[in-house]
Amino acid sequence: MLKQRRQAAERVAEDFRKVEAAADEAAMLAATCVSTMIEQRAAANLPVATGLDAIKLMMDATADLVAARRKLMELHGELVLVRNGIGIKGFGDTSECPPAAELDKSSHLRVVA
């Protein structure tokens, strides 16, 4: 039974790491896209107002992706509780995740143009 629980935890951890990597990648790509949109508007000698609504939407999407990544960070603590609750000790990354209150004190990323 413990072997099955450990295998289940390993599968979840493997998929979770992939989700975290994808979230990081998506946020980075979105931020790069905002920069590219602004750079290329200038490179094409377009008026400053060109594409502002699209840039704003991309900035909002970037902020949403960063917020999703933050939720994944918070999820670490919940996964530790699940791991402990099913009797698995010392599995994977055993360092404690920072409490949510500590996360709130960190500097917040803001999308600006």
Helices and strands as residue ranges (DSSP letters): H 2-43, H 52-85, H 100-105
